[in-house]
Amino acid sequence: MKEKISGADALLQSLICEGVDLVFGYPGGSIIPVYDRLYDYQDQIKHVLVRHEQGATHAAQGYARVTGRPGVVIVTSGPAATNVITGLSDALMDSTPLVVITGQVATPFLGFDAFQETDVVGITQPITKWSYQIRRPEDVAPAVARAFYIASTGRPGPVVLDFAKDAQVGLTEFNYKKCDYIRSYIPYPEIDDTDLQRAANIINASERPMILSGHGVMIANAEKELAEFAEKGDIPVAATLLGLSTMPSSHRLYKGMLGMHGNIGPNINTNRADAIIAIGMRFDDRITGNVKTYAPNAKIIHIDIDSSEFDKNIATTATVHADAREVLKKLIPLIEPKKRTEWLGTFEQPEKVELEKVIEPAIHPTGERMTMGEVVNRVSEATGHNAIVVTDVGQNQMLSARYFKYTEPRSILTSGGLGTMGFGLPAAIGAKMGAPDRTVCFFTGDGGLQMTIQELGTILEYHTDVKIILLNNNFLGNVRQWQALFFNDRFSQTPLVNPDFVMIAKAYGLGAEEVKCREELDGAIERMLNHDGAYLINVNIDEHDMIFPMTPAGSNVDHIMLNASECYPTE
């Protein structure tokens, strides 16, 4: 008869069987048995003690996004479990694989409002791929196996295992078997050859096709196939926010970012295209603008592993339900080689206007005060465009996405669907731990930084080498921009009275300095990048700095503001 082990041991040994060597978490009463046993597994599992449970989920997201492996979180019950809700929601929206283990009161106390009891399964079911309560020690291993299978296959996402305390201390025989099948769950559907041929026929018959590259390309590791597909058909490529870095910024067919603050060329030509090939993206409202007038001349081909996205926002002409990489592999031989010189040439005028009216004023401003665009551009150049860029949410996010350049895949981490302020700092920590050999540059605003600023303590404890660029305008900048453009300069509750961020950073053991003027910027960036360890530069930004181009919410995708008073001329 096999020796029995505790449910807590079964959990930790199950994680090891899944190849987990790093977890993020925070202990508490209902998860103490797991943490007690973790004491004896320190040579196999590194535990990162964050300063807030929300930080654990975002750090795990950062780790998952750069490695492609599920991020793992362990927290206790009650308020700890409710503190992970934001991260779970964010991970679901952005298709990020997480396995989150929450402690729970012992089963005899369930439903009696015991101390720190919450209905974790009930709360998390709408925002996870799977949520399950473990009440018996013998259920631990199969639950963990199923959790990792669900989280990491198909369209990735978060799962929750709610672990009752008596199941943690109860004894069970341990026999781990990885999960590779769940009835009615088909993560990788077979490609329908009829659907594939229909898509190829549309592309081959088109004169003005355009590829929209989404996060699904990155998840599927399909960057090489994307480039081969685009090059064979001579098809321009534009990326969603989360699809950035799926094609190098310097590639001749890459035409920029889509959406509200995207590049003019791809947004204008969305409504000129006769075929749209959407790969691993969901036609978010920030991409489409007014859906009634979106791409009126185009036949829409939608390639996605999640069929629920088909026709949800935009009506399709053809769909291919499968993994993006597998689809592209089979689609490439069906595509006729073509040269689309005239179509590609239509991007030149929008690019010329954007360079003159938007990009040059942003990265080479003539005003006395610094802009976010020039700071991002200089950091990108100083890193040779090879860093992982992590952003918080707001103006810093959009300007970082626009002006950082990408040479390698998996080079941007940002909160796309949920838009979570406070995401950036813990995500940068997780990214650096997942990709220790790459430079991680974290761009943030003064508002977002303060939402999870306690995670500087995590940087202190684990000596995490994150380069922090604080774009400080003493405002909640993105809301301020909307107030300036659409609410008559009524700056209600957006000005911020800020602390001395340099002093705070130094108190946490970071190198830090303030950048008050443009002449100090290059030297500060050089010192930051050459510093052995984490470093913060607090850059004083013009409070009037705005993100352009901009398509106002609900407008047609080709209604593009160049600045506060001028729009791009449409035909």
C-alpha positions as CSV (number, residue, x, y, z in Angstrom):
1,M,0.0,0.0,0.0
2,K,1.4,3.4,-1.0
3,E,2.2,5.8,1.8
4,K,-0.4,8.5,2.2
5,I,0.4,12.2,2.0
6,S,-1.6,15.3,3.0
7,G,-3.8,17.2,0.5
8,A,-1.3,20.1,0.8
9,D,1.6,17.8,-0.2
10,A,-0.6,16.5,-3.0
11,L,-1.1,20.0,-4.3
12,L,2.6,20.9,-4.3
13,Q,3.7,17.6,-5.8
14,S,1.0,18.1,-8.5
15,L,2.4,21.5,-9.3
16,I,5.9,20.0,-9.6
17,C,4.5,17.4,-12.0
18,E,3.2,20.2,-14.2
19,G,6.6,21.7,-14.3
20,V,5.8,24.6,-12.0
21,D,8.9,26.1,-10.4
22,L,7.6,29.6,-9.6
23,V,4.4,30.7,-7.8
24,F,3.2,34.1,-6.6
25,G,1.2,34.4,-3.4
26,Y,0.3,35.6,0.0
27,P,-0.3,33.4,3.0
28,G,-3.3,33.4,5.4
29,G,-5.3,31.3,7.8
30,S,-7.2,29.1,5.4
31,I,-4.1,28.3,3.3
32,I,-1.6,27.8,6.2
33,P,-1.4,24.0,5.7
34,V,-0.2,24.5,2.1
35,Y,2.3,27.2,3.2
36,D,3.6,24.9,6.0
37,R,4.3,22.1,3.6
38,L,5.8,24.6,1.0
39,Y,8.5,25.2,3.6
40,D,9.9,21.7,2.6
41,Y,9.7,22.3,-1.2
42,Q,11.7,25.5,-1.4
43,D,14.4,23.8,-3.4
44,Q,11.8,22.9,-6.1
45,I,9.3,25.7,-6.0
46,K,10.2,29.4,-5.6
47,H,7.5,31.4,-3.9
48,V,7.3,35.1,-4.6
49,L,5.7,37.0,-1.7
50,V,3.8,39.9,-3.2
51,R,2.4,42.8,-1.2
52,H,-1.2,42.4,-2.3
53,E,-3.1,39.5,-3.8
54,Q,-4.1,41.6,-6.8
55,G,-0.4,42.0,-7.4
56,A,0.0,38.2,-7.4
57,T,-2.4,37.7,-10.3
58,H,-0.9,40.5,-12.4
59,A,2.6,39.2,-11.7
60,A,1.5,35.8,-12.8
61,Q,0.0,37.3,-15.9
62,G,3.3,38.9,-16.7
63,Y,5.1,35.6,-16.3
64,A,2.5,33.8,-18.4
65,R,2.6,36.3,-21.2
66,V,6.3,36.2,-21.7
67,T,6.8,32.4,-21.2
68,G,3.6,31.0,-22.7
69,R,3.2,28.9,-19.5
70,P,0.4,29.2,-16.9
71,G,1.1,31.6,-14.1
72,V,0.4,30.2,-10.7
73,V,-1.1,32.0,-7.7
74,I,-1.7,30.8,-4.1
75,V,-3.7,33.0,-1.7
76,T,-6.0,32.4,1.3
77,S,-9.8,32.7,1.6
78,G,-12.2,35.6,2.1
79,P,-10.7,39.0,1.3
80,A,-7.6,37.4,-0.4
81,A,-9.9,35.5,-2.7
82,T,-11.9,38.6,-3.6
83,N,-8.7,40.6,-4.1
84,V,-7.8,38.3,-7.1
85,I,-11.0,39.0,-8.9
86,T,-9.6,41.9,-10.9
87,G,-6.7,39.8,-12.1
88,L,-9.0,36.9,-13.0
89,S,-11.2,39.2,-15.0
90,D,-8.2,40.7,-16.7
91,A,-6.7,37.3,-17.6
92,L,-10.0,36.1,-19.0
93,M,-10.4,39.2,-21.2
94,D,-6.8,38.9,-22.5
95,S,-6.7,35.1,-22.8
96,T,-3.9,34.6,-20.3
97,P,-3.4,31.2,-18.6
98,L,-3.6,31.3,-14.8
99,V,-4.1,28.7,-12.1
100,V,-5.2,30.4,-9.0
101,I,-5.5,28.4,-5.8
102,T,-7.5,30.0,-3.0
103,G,-7.8,28.7,0.6
104,Q,-11.2,28.0,1.9
105,V,-12.7,27.3,5.3
106,A,-13.2,23.6,6.3
107,T,-16.1,21.9,4.7
108,P,-18.2,21.6,7.9
109,F,-18.2,25.5,8.1
110,L,-19.2,26.1,4.5
111,G,-22.4,28.1,4.2
112,F,-22.3,29.3,7.8
113,D,-20.6,32.6,7.2
114,A,-17.5,31.4,9.0
115,F,-14.6,33.8,9.5
116,Q,-13.1,34.8,6.1
117,E,-15.6,32.6,4.1
118,T,-16.7,33.7,0.7
119,D,-18.4,31.9,-2.1
120,V,-15.3,31.8,-4.3
121,V,-16.8,29.4,-6.9
122,G,-19.9,31.4,-7.2
123,I,-18.0,34.7,-7.5
124,T,-15.4,33.5,-10.0
125,Q,-17.4,31.2,-12.4
126,P,-18.4,34.1,-14.7
127,I,-14.8,35.3,-15.0
128,T,-12.9,32.0,-15.4
129,K,-12.7,29.1,-17.8
130,W,-13.3,26.8,-14.8
131,S,-13.8,27.2,-11.1
132,Y,-13.9,24.2,-8.7
133,Q,-13.9,23.6,-5.0
134,I,-11.7,20.8,-3.6
135,R,-13.4,19.2,-0.6
136,R,-11.4,16.0,-0.4
137,P,-7.7,15.3,-0.4
138,E,-8.1,12.5,-3.0
139,D,-9.5,15.1,-5.5
140,V,-6.4,17.3,-5.4
141,A,-4.3,15.7,-8.1
142,P,-7.1,15.2,-10.7
143,A,-8.3,18.8,-10.0
144,V,-4.8,20.3,-10.6
145,A,-4.3,18.2,-13.7
146,R,-7.6,19.4,-15.2
147,A,-6.9,23.0,-14.1
148,F,-3.7,23.1,-16.1
149,Y,-5.2,21.4,-19.1
150,I,-8.1,23.9,-19.2
151,A,-6.0,27.0,-18.5
152,S,-3.3,26.3,-21.1
153,T,-5.2,24.7,-24.0
154,G,-7.5,26.2,-26.7
155,R,-8.1,29.8,-25.9
156,P,-6.1,30.2,-22.7
157,G,-7.6,31.7,-19.6
158,P,-7.7,31.6,-15.8
159,V,-9.0,28.7,-13.6
160,V,-9.6,28.7,-9.9
161,L,-9.2,25.9,-7.4
162,D,-10.9,26.7,-4.1
163,F,-9.1,24.4,-1.5
164,A,-11.0,23.6,1.7
165,K,-8.8,23.6,4.8
166,D,-9.7,20.1,5.9
167,A,-8.9,18.8,2.4
168,Q,-5.4,20.3,2.8
169,V,-4.7,18.4,6.0
170,G,-6.5,15.1,5.2
171,L,-4.5,12.2,3.8
172,T,-4.6,10.5,0.4
173,E,-2.6,8.3,-1.8
174,F,-0.8,10.3,-4.5
175,N,-0.8,9.3,-8.1
176,Y,-0.5,12.1,-10.6
177,K,-1.7,11.7,-14.2
178,K,-1.7,14.7,-16.6
179,C,-5.0,15.5,-18.1
180,D,-5.3,15.4,-21.9
181,Y,-9.0,14.9,-22.4
182,I,-12.3,16.2,-21.0
183,R,-15.5,15.1,-22.5
184,S,-17.2,17.9,-24.5
185,Y,-14.1,20.2,-24.3
186,I,-12.4,20.3,-27.7
187,P,-9.6,22.8,-27.3
188,Y,-8.1,22.3,-30.8
189,P,-10.8,21.7,-33.4
190,E,-9.9,20.1,-36.7
191,I,-9.6,22.5,-39.6
192,D,-12.5,22.2,-42.0
193,D,-10.9,22.1,-45.5
194,T,-14.0,23.6,-47.0
195,D,-13.7,26.7,-44.7
196,L,-10.0,26.9,-45.5
197,Q,-10.6,26.9,-49.3
198,R,-13.4,29.4,-49.0
199,A,-11.0,31.8,-47.2
200,A,-8.3,31.2,-49.7
201,N,-10.6,31.9,-52.6
202,I,-11.7,35.2,-51.1
203,I,-8.0,36.2,-50.6
204,N,-6.9,35.2,-54.1
205,A,-9.8,37.1,-55.6
206,S,-9.2,40.3,-53.6
207,E,-7.3,43.4,-54.8
208,R,-7.1,45.2,-51.4
209,P,-6.8,42.6,-48.6
210,M,-5.5,43.5,-45.2
211,I,-4.4,41.2,-42.3
212,L,-5.4,42.1,-38.7
213,S,-3.0,40.4,-36.4
214,G,-4.3,39.8,-32.9
215,H,-3.2,38.3,-29.6
216,G,-4.1,34.8,-30.9
217,V,-1.1,34.9,-33.3
218,M,1.2,35.4,-30.3
219,I,-0.5,32.7,-28.2
220,A,-0.2,30.3,-31.1
221,N,3.4,31.1,-31.7
222,A,2.5,31.8,-35.3
223,E,4.7,34.9,-35.9
224,K,6.8,33.1,-38.5
225,E,3.8,31.8,-40.4
226,L,2.2,35.2,-40.3
227,A,5.2,36.8,-42.0
228,E,5.3,34.0,-44.6
229,F,1.6,34.3,-45.3
230,A,1.7,38.1,-45.6
231,E,4.9,38.0,-47.8
232,K,3.5,35.4,-50.2
233,G,0.3,37.4,-50.8
234,D,2.0,40.8,-50.5
235,I,-0.7,41.7,-47.9
236,P,-0.3,44.6,-45.5
237,V,-0.5,43.7,-41.8
238,A,-1.9,45.8,-38.9
239,A,-1.9,44.7,-35.3
240,T,-4.3,45.1,-32.4
241,L,-2.9,46.4,-29.1
242,L,-2.2,42.9,-27.9
243,G,-1.1,41.8,-31.3
244,L,1.9,44.2,-31.3
245,S,5.3,42.5,-31.8
246,T,3.7,39.6,-33.8
247,M,5.5,41.2,-36.7
248,P,8.7,43.3,-36.4
249,S,8.0,47.1,-36.6
250,S,10.5,47.4,-39.4
251,H,8.9,44.8,-41.7
252,R,7.9,46.4,-45.0
253,L,4.4,44.9,-44.8
254,Y,3.7,46.1,-41.2
255,K,1.6,49.2,-41.3
256,G,1.0,49.8,-37.6
257,M,-1.5,49.5,-34.8
258,L,-5.3,49.4,-35.3
259,G,-7.9,51.2,-33.2
260,M,-8.8,54.3,-31.4
261,H,-5.2,55.5,-31.1
262,G,-3.8,53.4,-33.8
263,N,-2.0,54.5,-37.0
264,I,-3.9,56.4,-39.7
265,G,-3.1,54.1,-42.6
266,P,-4.6,50.8,-41.4
267,N,-7.7,52.6,-39.9
268,I,-8.4,54.5,-43.1
269,N,-7.8,51.5,-45.3
270,T,-10.0,49.3,-43.2
271,N,-12.9,51.0,-44.9
272,R,-11.2,50.8,-48.3
273,A,-10.2,47.1,-48.1
274,D,-12.1,44.5,-50.1
275,A,-11.0,41.6,-47.8
276,I,-10.2,41.7,-44.1
277,I,-8.3,38.6,-42.7
278,A,-8.7,38.8,-38.9
279,I,-6.4,36.3,-37.1
280,G,-6.8,35.7,-33.4
281,M,-8.7,38.9,-32.5
282,R,-12.2,39.7,-31.4
283,F,-13.2,42.9,-33.1
284,D,-13.3,44.9,-29.9
285,D,-15.1,48.2,-30.0
286,R,-11.8,50.1,-29.7
287,I,-10.8,48.5,-33.0
288,T,-14.1,48.8,-34.9
289,G,-15.6,52.1,-33.9
290,N,-19.1,52.3,-35.2
291,V,-19.8,48.6,-36.2
292,K,-22.5,49.7,-38.6
293,T,-20.0,51.4,-40.9
294,Y,-17.0,49.2,-40.3
295,A,-15.2,47.8,-43.4
296,P,-18.3,48.3,-45.7
297,N,-16.5,47.1,-48.8
298,A,-14.7,44.1,-47.3
299,K,-15.4,40.4,-47.1
300,I,-14.5,39.4,-43.6
301,I,-12.5,36.3,-43.0
302,H,-12.2,35.5,-39.3
303,I,-9.7,32.9,-38.0
304,D,-10.0,32.0,-34.3
305,I,-9.8,29.1,-31.9
306,D,-12.9,30.4,-30.1
307,S,-16.0,30.1,-32.3
308,S,-18.0,32.3,-29.9
309,E,-16.2,35.3,-31.4
310,F,-17.5,34.6,-34.9
311,D,-20.2,37.1,-35.9
312,K,-20.4,38.4,-32.3
313,N,-19.5,42.0,-33.3
314,I,-18.8,41.9,-37.0
315,A,-20.6,39.8,-39.6
316,T,-18.3,37.4,-41.4
317,T,-18.1,36.1,-44.9
318,A,-15.9,33.1,-44.0
319,T,-14.7,31.6,-40.7
320,V,-12.0,29.1,-39.9
321,H,-12.3,27.6,-36.4
322,A,-8.9,26.4,-35.3
323,D,-5.5,27.3,-33.9
324,A,-4.0,30.3,-35.8
325,R,-0.6,28.6,-36.5
326,E,-2.2,25.5,-37.9
327,V,-4.6,27.5,-40.1
328,L,-1.8,29.6,-41.5
329,K,0.4,26.5,-42.2
330,K,-2.4,25.1,-44.4
331,L,-3.5,28.4,-45.9
332,I,-0.1,29.5,-47.2
333,P,0.1,26.8,-49.9
334,L,-3.4,27.9,-51.1
335,I,-2.5,31.5,-51.5
336,E,-1.5,32.7,-54.9
337,P,1.7,34.8,-55.0
338,K,0.8,38.4,-55.9
339,K,2.3,41.9,-56.0
340,R,0.0,44.5,-54.6
341,T,2.1,47.6,-55.3
342,E,-0.8,50.0,-55.9
343,W,-2.7,48.9,-52.7
344,L,0.4,49.1,-50.6
345,G,1.0,52.5,-52.0
346,T,-2.3,53.8,-50.6
347,F,-0.7,53.7,-47.1
348,E,2.0,56.2,-48.1
349,Q,-0.1,59.4,-47.9
350,P,-1.7,58.6,-44.5
351,E,1.8,57.7,-43.2
352,K,3.2,61.0,-44.6
353,V,0.4,63.0,-42.9
354,E,0.8,61.1,-39.6
355,L,4.5,61.7,-39.6
356,E,4.1,65.4,-40.1
357,K,1.1,66.1,-38.0
358,V,1.4,63.6,-35.2
359,I,4.6,61.6,-34.9
360,E,7.2,64.4,-35.3
361,P,5.4,66.7,-32.9
362,A,5.2,63.8,-30.4
363,I,8.8,62.5,-30.5
364,H,10.6,65.8,-31.5
365,P,8.5,68.4,-29.7
366,T,9.4,72.1,-30.0
367,G,7.7,73.1,-26.7
368,E,9.6,73.6,-23.5
369,R,8.1,70.7,-21.6
370,M,8.6,67.0,-22.4
371,T,6.0,64.7,-24.0
372,M,5.4,61.1,-23.4
373,G,6.1,60.2,-27.0
374,E,9.6,61.5,-27.0
375,V,10.4,59.7,-23.8
376,V,9.1,56.4,-25.1
377,N,10.9,56.9,-28.4
378,R,14.3,57.6,-26.7
379,V,14.0,54.6,-24.4
380,S,13.2,52.4,-27.3
381,E,16.2,53.6,-29.2
382,A,18.4,53.3,-26.2
383,T,17.5,49.6,-25.8
384,G,18.0,48.9,-29.5
385,H,14.3,48.2,-29.7
386,N,14.9,44.8,-28.1
387,A,13.3,45.3,-24.6
388,I,10.1,43.9,-23.3
389,V,7.8,46.9,-22.8
390,V,5.3,46.7,-20.0
391,T,2.7,49.5,-19.6
392,D,0.1,50.5,-17.1
393,V,-3.2,51.9,-18.5
394,G,-4.0,55.3,-19.9
395,Q,-2.0,57.8,-22.0
396,N,1.2,56.0,-21.0
397,Q,-0.1,52.8,-22.4
398,M,-1.2,54.1,-25.8
399,L,1.9,56.2,-26.3
400,S,4.2,53.4,-25.3
401,A,2.4,51.1,-27.7
402,R,2.7,53.7,-30.5
403,Y,6.3,54.7,-30.1
404,F,8.1,51.7,-28.8
405,K,9.5,49.5,-31.6
406,Y,9.5,45.7,-31.6
407,T,12.1,43.3,-33.0
408,E,11.2,40.1,-31.1
409,P,7.9,38.4,-30.4
410,R,6.2,38.6,-26.9
411,S,7.7,42.1,-26.4
412,I,4.7,44.0,-25.0
413,L,2.6,43.4,-21.9
414,T,-0.4,45.5,-21.3
415,S,-3.9,45.2,-20.0
416,G,-6.1,45.3,-23.1
417,G,-9.6,44.2,-22.6
418,L,-10.2,45.2,-19.0
419,G,-7.9,48.2,-19.0
420,T,-6.7,47.7,-15.4
421,M,-4.8,50.6,-13.8
422,G,-2.2,49.1,-11.5
423,F,-1.6,46.2,-13.8
424,G,1.8,47.3,-14.9
425,L,4.2,47.2,-11.9
426,P,3.4,43.6,-10.8
427,A,3.2,42.5,-14.4
428,A,6.7,43.9,-15.0
429,I,7.9,41.9,-12.0
430,G,6.4,38.7,-13.4
431,A,7.8,39.4,-16.9
432,K,11.3,39.9,-15.6
433,M,11.1,36.7,-13.6
434,G,9.8,34.9,-16.7
435,A,12.4,36.4,-19.0
436,P,15.4,37.2,-16.8
437,D,17.8,37.7,-19.8
438,R,15.7,40.4,-21.4
439,T,15.5,44.1,-20.4
440,V,12.1,45.0,-19.0
441,C,11.0,48.6,-19.3
442,F,7.8,49.6,-17.5
443,F,6.1,52.8,-18.5
444,T,3.5,54.1,-16.1
445,G,1.5,57.2,-15.2
446,D,1.4,58.7,-11.7
447,G,-2.1,57.5,-11.2
448,G,-1.6,53.9,-12.2
449,L,1.6,53.5,-10.3
450,Q,0.0,54.4,-7.0
451,M,-2.6,51.7,-7.4
452,T,-0.1,48.9,-6.8
453,I,2.9,50.9,-5.6
454,Q,3.3,48.5,-2.7
455,E,4.8,46.0,-5.1
456,L,8.0,48.0,-4.9
457,G,8.4,45.9,-1.8
458,T,8.4,42.8,-4.0
459,I,11.2,44.3,-6.2
460,L,13.1,45.1,-3.0
461,E,12.9,41.6,-1.6
462,Y,13.7,39.7,-4.8
463,H,16.1,42.2,-6.4
464,T,14.0,42.3,-9.5
465,D,15.7,44.3,-12.3
466,V,12.8,46.4,-13.6
467,K,13.4,49.7,-15.3
468,I,10.5,52.1,-14.4
469,I,9.8,55.1,-16.5
470,L,7.2,57.3,-14.7
471,L,5.5,59.6,-17.2
472,N,4.3,62.1,-14.6
473,N,1.9,64.8,-15.5
474,N,0.2,65.2,-12.1
475,F,-3.1,64.2,-13.7
476,L,-5.2,61.2,-14.5
477,G,-4.2,62.0,-18.0
478,N,-6.5,59.9,-20.2
479,V,-9.6,61.1,-18.4
480,R,-8.2,64.6,-18.5
481,Q,-7.9,64.3,-22.3
482,W,-11.5,63.3,-22.7
483,Q,-12.5,66.1,-20.4
484,A,-10.6,68.6,-22.5
485,L,-11.9,67.3,-25.8
486,F,-15.5,66.4,-25.0
487,F,-16.4,67.9,-21.6
488,N,-15.5,71.6,-21.9
489,D,-12.3,71.5,-19.9
490,R,-14.2,70.5,-16.7
491,F,-11.4,68.7,-15.0
492,S,-13.4,67.0,-12.3
493,Q,-11.3,64.9,-9.9
494,T,-8.4,64.3,-12.4
495,P,-5.6,66.6,-11.0
496,L,-3.4,64.7,-8.6
497,V,-1.3,65.9,-5.7
498,N,1.6,63.5,-5.8
499,P,4.2,62.3,-3.4
500,D,8.0,62.4,-4.0
501,F,8.3,59.3,-6.1
502,V,12.1,59.4,-6.2
503,M,12.2,59.4,-2.4
504,I,9.7,56.5,-2.2
505,A,11.7,54.5,-4.8
506,K,14.9,55.0,-2.9
507,A,13.2,53.9,0.3
508,Y,12.5,50.6,-1.4
509,G,16.1,50.3,-2.4
510,L,15.7,51.3,-6.1
511,G,18.0,53.6,-7.9
512,A,16.0,56.7,-8.8
513,E,16.2,60.2,-10.1
514,E,14.0,63.0,-11.3
515,V,14.1,64.3,-14.9
516,K,13.0,67.9,-15.0
517,C,14.0,68.9,-18.5
518,R,14.8,67.5,-21.9
519,E,18.5,68.0,-21.5
520,E,18.6,65.6,-18.6
521,L,16.6,62.8,-20.4
522,D,19.3,60.9,-22.3
523,G,21.7,60.8,-19.4
524,A,19.0,59.5,-17.1
525,I,18.0,56.8,-19.5
526,E,21.6,55.7,-19.9
527,R,22.1,55.6,-16.1
528,M,18.8,53.6,-15.7
529,L,19.7,51.0,-18.3
530,N,23.3,50.6,-17.0
531,H,22.3,50.4,-13.4
532,D,22.6,47.0,-11.8
533,G,19.1,46.5,-10.5
534,A,15.8,48.3,-10.5
535,Y,15.7,51.9,-11.4
536,L,13.0,54.6,-11.6
537,I,13.1,57.8,-13.5
538,N,10.4,60.3,-12.7
539,V,10.0,62.4,-15.9
540,N,8.1,65.6,-15.7
541,I,5.6,65.6,-18.6
542,D,3.5,68.4,-20.0
543,E,0.1,68.1,-18.5
544,H,-1.5,69.2,-21.8
545,D,0.1,66.3,-23.7
546,M,-2.5,64.2,-25.5
547,I,-2.6,61.0,-27.6
548,F,-3.3,61.4,-31.2
549,P,-4.5,60.2,-33.7
550,M,-7.8,59.5,-32.0
551,T,-11.1,58.1,-33.3
552,P,-13.7,59.2,-30.8
553,A,-15.7,56.4,-29.2
554,G,-18.6,55.3,-31.4
555,S,-17.3,57.2,-34.5
556,N,-16.6,55.6,-37.8
557,V,-13.1,54.0,-37.8
558,D,-12.0,56.4,-40.5
559,H,-13.0,59.5,-38.5
560,I,-9.6,60.3,-37.2
561,M,-8.6,63.4,-35.2
562,L,-5.0,64.5,-35.9
563,N,-5.1,67.0,-33.0
564,A,-7.7,68.8,-31.0
565,S,-8.9,70.9,-34.0
566,E,-8.0,69.0,-37.1
567,C,-9.2,65.7,-38.6
568,Y,-7.8,63.5,-41.4
569,P,-9.6,64.3,-44.6
570,T,-11.8,61.4,-45.8
571,E,-13.0,60.8,-49.3
